[in-house]
Amino acid sequence: MKNRHLYKDGPLVSEIGLGTWQLGTKWGEPFNEVEAEKVLDEAYKNGITMIDTADCYNGGNSEKAIGNFLKKYSEKFTVVTKCGRCLNPHTTEGYNKENITNFVEGSLSRLGLEKLDMVLLHCPPSPVFSKDEVFEALDSLKSAGKIASYGVSIEKVSEGLSAMKYPISAIEVVFNMFRLKPAEELFPMAKNKGVGIIARVPLASGLLTGRYDENTKFGEKDHRTTNRNGERFDKGETFSGVDYATGLKAVAELKALFGTEDLIPYALKWILMHDEVSVVIPGASKASQVSSNVRAAETPALTKEQMEGVKAIYDKYIRQSVHGLW
Ligand SMILES: NC(=O)c1ccc[n+]([C@@H]2O[C@H](COP(=O)([O-])OP(=O)(O)OC[C@H]3O[C@@H](n4cnc5c(N)ncnc54)[C@H](OP(=O)(O)O)[C@@H]3O)[C@@H](O)[C@H]2O)c1
């Protein structure tokens, strides 16, 4: 496993991390502590040293499971957590000094840490990305030694460009073979400013594994059943905002391009081909997915033809419906 800096002069982390939105659960199913521990142990065994979480994942259970995991090992892991999505209603006003300080205290307690490696604003409403009070609060928490660094998780490229007016360390963004805009319009400024890129939803919610077809069934409460049109939250988080049937057509062409049914290592390696990316964070609902995903670390660099082929498939199937939205 190779390491990359999480941001300029930041800690070195494994280039493949672990996403924990679905830690210890299939999306929409109850949290299972034993399964969560198995997934985290598998990450450790496979050389993963970066974990992405959020205060709201599984009602705080994701952070608690990570806290227990951190106590088991003496090695250094870098944990990136997020705050804000527990707000109900989720408003711009809710992102204020008092709430942000409380969110950070809550994460510190659940993770069992004295200082967070990084906290991200968790896809707040767009005006938050230009709200001085929010970034001043984060600066105060840094000065107080509660957080080592901070950044933003964004839906739209424009939000990342706005946030870079402040001294953020990293941006978490949907980036995958079905979402090319960040590479074109966000990465150049991030590179210039030494801001790290955390690539989320790298498998387009599993679609880019190549394992789904028109008969695949998702759980009743799974967002891949309930959020295809953005009914619950931004639809860009579900299949990367790609219409399912269209996505399957594009996946069929990707399989032909790479000459395999198993797209996982190629989909993740494609992301790592972008030097601006600090870490890619595939989520795993079970331990075997973790070891399957780290194969990308040993996958040879993609060829120029493969990189151009991915772009051609994006241009043919995806660009028109996705590129303008995020
Ligand atoms: N707003 C935000 O900041 C935000 C939003 C979304 C995600 N995230 C973060 O990004 C992480 C990754 O995104 P994501 O989990 O939404 O999408 P993803 O990584 O693209 O897809 C994860 C899903 O793909 C399937 N999968 C993964 N590896 C597999 C394998 N080896 N074989 C077969 N299936 C596999 C699993 O589906 P099954 O569940 O069906 O097994 C898994 O739940 C999250 O865990 C979270 O930490 C952040």
The ligand as an SDF file (V2000), in Angstrom:
LIG
                    3D

 48 52  0  0  0  0  0  0  0  0999 V2000
  -21.6030   13.7800    2.0930 N   0  0  0  0  0  0  0  0  0  0  0  0
  -20.5010   13.1040    2.3370 C   0  0  0  0  0  0  0  0  0  0  0  0
  -19.5490   13.6250    2.8300 O   0  0  0  0  0  0  0  0  0  0  0  0
  -20.4670   11.6420    1.9580 C   0  0  0  0  0  0  0  0  0  0  0  0
  -21.4770   11.1040    1.1530 C   0  0  0  0  0  0  0  0  0  0  0  0
  -21.3510    9.7850    0.7230 C   0  0  0  0  0  0  0  0  0  0  0  0
  -20.2610    9.0300    1.1380 C   0  0  0  0  0  0  0  0  0  0  0  0
  -19.3110    9.5590    1.9580 N   0  0  0  0  0  0  0  0  0  0  0  0
  -18.1590    8.7620    2.4090 C   0  0  0  0  0  0  0  0  0  0  0  0
  -17.6000    8.0950    1.2860 O   0  0  0  0  0  0  0  0  0  0  0  0
  -17.5740    6.6840    1.5090 C   0  0  0  0  0  0  0  0  0  0  0  0
  -17.7110    5.9750    0.1890 C   0  0  0  0  0  0  0  0  0  0  0  0
  -18.8950    6.3250   -0.4950 O   0  0  0  0  0  0  0  0  0  0  0  0
  -20.1530    5.3230   -0.5850 P   0  0  0  0  0  0  0  0  0  0  0  0
  -19.9960    4.2630    0.4210 O   0  0  0  0  0  0  0  0  0  0  0  0
  -21.3810    6.1500   -0.5780 O   0  0  0  0  0  0  0  0  0  0  0  0
  -20.0490    4.7370   -2.0420 O   0  0  0  0  0  0  0  0  0  0  0  0
  -19.0640    3.6670   -2.7350 P   0  0  0  0  0  0  0  0  0  0  0  0
  -17.8250    3.5420   -1.9500 O   0  0  0  0  0  0  0  0  0  0  0  0
  -18.9950    4.0850   -4.1440 O   0  0  0  0  0  0  0  0  0  0  0  0
  -19.9140    2.3240   -2.6810 O   0  0  0  0  0  0  0  0  0  0  0  0
  -19.9890    1.5550   -1.5280 C   0  0  0  0  0  0  0  0  0  0  0  0
  -20.8980    0.3440   -1.7630 C   0  0  0  0  0  0  0  0  0  0  0  0
  -20.4150   -0.3920   -2.8860 O   0  0  0  0  0  0  0  0  0  0  0  0
  -20.5110   -1.7730   -2.6500 C   0  0  0  0  0  0  0  0  0  0  0  0
  -19.1420   -2.3190   -2.6300 N   0  0  0  0  0  0  0  0  0  0  0  0
  -18.0180   -1.7310   -2.1660 C   0  0  0  0  0  0  0  0  0  0  0  0
  -16.9520   -2.5450   -2.3330 N   0  0  0  0  0  0  0  0  0  0  0  0
  -17.4180   -3.6630   -2.9110 C   0  0  0  0  0  0  0  0  0  0  0  0
  -16.8200   -4.8730   -3.3280 C   0  0  0  0  0  0  0  0  0  0  0  0
  -15.5070   -5.0810   -3.1960 N   0  0  0  0  0  0  0  0  0  0  0  0
  -17.6060   -5.8280   -3.8780 N   0  0  0  0  0  0  0  0  0  0  0  0
  -18.9500   -5.6320   -4.0510 C   0  0  0  0  0  0  0  0  0  0  0  0
  -19.5750   -4.5070   -3.6680 N   0  0  0  0  0  0  0  0  0  0  0  0
  -18.8110   -3.5240   -3.1030 C   0  0  0  0  0  0  0  0  0  0  0  0
  -21.1710   -1.9690   -1.2870 C   0  0  0  0  0  0  0  0  0  0  0  0
  -22.5620   -2.1400   -1.5050 O   0  0  0  0  0  0  0  0  0  0  0  0
  -23.4860   -3.0290   -0.5070 P   0  0  0  0  0  0  0  0  0  0  0  0
  -23.7660   -2.1080    0.6330 O   0  0  0  0  0  0  0  0  0  0  0  0
  -24.6840   -3.3780   -1.3190 O   0  0  0  0  0  0  0  0  0  0  0  0
  -22.6780   -4.2100   -0.0810 O   0  0  0  0  0  0  0  0  0  0  0  0
  -20.8590   -0.6430   -0.6020 C   0  0  0  0  0  0  0  0  0  0  0  0
  -21.7980   -0.2970    0.3900 O   0  0  0  0  0  0  0  0  0  0  0  0
  -18.7110    6.4700    2.5220 C   0  0  0  0  0  0  0  0  0  0  0  0
  -18.6000    5.2610    3.2350 O   0  0  0  0  0  0  0  0  0  0  0  0
  -18.5370    7.6720    3.4020 C   0  0  0  0  0  0  0  0  0  0  0  0
  -17.4620    7.4560    4.3150 O   0  0  0  0  0  0  0  0  0  0  0  0
  -19.3810   10.8680    2.3520 C   0  0  0  0  0  0  0  0  0  0  0  0
  1  2  1  0
  2  3  2  0
  2  4  1  0
  4  5  1  0
  4 48  2  0
  5  6  2  0
  6  7  1  0
  7  8  2  0
  8  9  1  0
  8 48  1  0
  9 10  1  0
  9 46  1  0
 10 11  1  0
 11 12  1  0
 11 44  1  0
 12 13  1  0
 13 14  1  0
 14 15  2  0
 14 16  1  0
 14 17  1  0
 17 18  1  0
 18 19  2  0
 18 20  1  0
 18 21  1  0
 21 22  1  0
 22 23  1  0
 23 24  1  0
 23 42  1  0
 24 25  1  0
 25 26  1  0
 25 36  1  0
 26 27  1  0
 26 35  1  0
 27 28  2  0
 28 29  1  0
 29 30  1  0
 29 35  2  0
 30 31  1  0
 30 32  2  0
 32 33  1  0
 33 34  2  0
 34 35  1  0
 36 37  1  0
 36 42  1  0
 37 38  1  0
 38 39  2  0
 38 40  1  0
 38 41  1  0
 42 43  1  0
 44 45  1  0
 44 46  1  0
 46 47  1  0
M  CHG  2   8   1  16  -1
M  END
$$$$
